[in-house]
Amino acid sequence: MKRITLILVCSFLFSGCVTDGGFNSGPILGGPCGATVAGYTSTVIAYGDSTLVVVPISKIRPNTEWRFELVPITKPSDAIDYKNVKVEVIGKPSTVMTPGPNDWINVSGEKSTSSKGVLTLCVPATLPLNSYEYLVEVDSVGKLDPRARVIPD
């Protein structure tokens, strides 16, 4: 019950960072994707002992930042410190084409070493409108395969 409550609270808190289906069009100054990026979208990854929840966004835009907010759920009785566990977000491999349409999705890190617990991925400006599949893998926890859809500006 505590985990579900924590996940719901985190979702509510991070919902203030996004607007209109998950996109904030505010300017980004000096971000990892450069000064010309037109905004960002956030996805929350909550994980812990036998728990992996991705609160996916449904829409991303070209020439933006896609931020993955890492939320480790740690209890005092846990043998693992989930702040130090590697989280990897990679494009789902294509079985029909090389390079695959999801190959641009590739970012990894840990809550303890990433900037403010956020992994940032630059969405290419020339990305075609499409649905993109990716995998979220957390060491010692598991793997999920959510999707993101690119929408026009």
N, C-alpha and C positions, 0 to 999 in steps of 0.2 A: 504494500500500500504506500509506503514511504517513497519507493522508486517512482511509482506512477505519479504521485503528487509532485515529486521533484521534477519529473519530465514535463508535466503540465505547467508548472510554475516557470521553468526555463523557456518553454514555448511561448508563454505569455510575455515574459520579459523581452525575449528576442523579437517578438512581433512588433514591438515599438521601433525596431530598426528598419522595418520594411513597410512599404505601402503598396496598395493596389496590386495584389497578387505577387508580392515579393520583390519589388524593385524600388530602390531609392535613387532618384535622379539627381541628388545633390552633388556638387563638384567634389572631386577628390584632389587634394593638393599634396604632392610629394609621396604618393602611394607607390607600392611596388610595381604597378603596371604603368607608371608614368603620369604626367600631368594632363594628358589629353583624354584620360578615361572619363566616360560620361556618367558614372555612378557605380553602384554595387548591388548585389543580391546576396542574402545570407541563407545558409543551410545549417541547422544545428545537428551535431552528432553527439548524442549522449551515450555513454558506455560505462560498464562496470562489470561486476561479477555476474556472469550469465545474462547480461543485458547489453543490447545494442539497438538504439533507436535513432533513425535518421528522420528528422522533420524536414522533408524535402521541399524545395521550392518548385513551383510548377512552371515558372517562366524565367528565362535569362535573356539578356540582350547582348548583341555584338558590341565590342569595344567597351566592356565594363569589367569590374572585378567580381569574381564569384568567391565569397568568403565562407569558409567552413568553420563554424564556432565549435570548439572542442569543449565538451562538458563531461569530465570524468566523474563518475559516481563512486565515491570511496567511503567504505565503512571502516571503523577502527579494527574490526575483526578480519579484514581482508589481508591475505598474504601478499598481494601485489599492490604496489602503489600505482594506480591507474594514471596518475599525472605523468609518469615516465614511460608509458606504453606507446609504441609507435602506431599511428593512425595513417593509413594510406588510402588515397582516393585516386583510382585509375580508371581510364576508359575501358569499357567492356570490349574484349577482343572481337574483331570481326572475323567471320568465317568465310566471307565472300570477296572481300577486297583488301588490298594492301597498298598503301597504308589505309587503315580503317578510319571510319568517320569519327570514332571516339578517341583516337590517339592523342588529341590535344589535351585531354583530361589527364593530368599527372601531377599530383602534389602529395607530400607526406611530411610528417613531423610528429612532435609530442607536445602535449599541453605545457610541460615545464620548459621547453626550449623554443617554442614558437612565439611570435610576437603577440602578446596579450592573449594567448590561447587560440589564435586564429590562423588557419592555413589559407593563403590567398592564391587564387588561380586567375590568370588574365584570360578573358574571353576574347578570341581573335575578332578583329573588326570585320573580316571578310567571311565570317562563319555563316554558312547557308541556313535558312530557316528549316528546322528539322527537329526531331526528338533525338536526344543523345542519352545513351545508357552508360552507367558507370558503376564501379564496385567500391564499396567502403569496407576496408578490412582493418580490423583492430587486433593486434597481437594478443594472444591469450584470451580473446573474447569470441570473435567470429567474423562473418562476412555478410553484407547485404548488397542488393543490386537495384537501387532506385533509378529514376530517369529525370531528365530535365528537357524542357522544350524551349527552343530559341524563338523569340517573337520579333516582329519588325519594330524599328524605332518609332 
